[in-house]
Amino acid sequence: MMVLAIAILIIAIIIALIFIPKLKKQQDRKAIIVFSFLLLIGTALNMGIALKIHIPSPLDLITFIFTPIRDYIVSFTK
């Protein structure tokens, strides 16, 4: 498991070393920030999966938010 997490980290570093210099040449600061943020999130999530850490589904949050709203709306139809 740890080997897979290290491999993911190495791949993310290689991706950053390939694309960030190209973005610096274009002087696109916003793209560098967005790219780095998304790469960091993707790397963290993939390392969590590799280390078998429970990562909740985004659907759980949506269900948590909209279930009370649905129940409230359904209460009007009764």
Residue pairs with C-beta under 8 A, 6 or more apart in sequence:
1 50
1 51
1 52
2 51
4 50
5 47
5 50
5 51
8 43
8 46
8 47
8 50
9 43
9 47
12 39
12 42
12 43
15 39
16 36
16 39
19 35
20 32
20 35
20 36
23 31
23 32
23 35
24 32
45 55
48 55
49 55
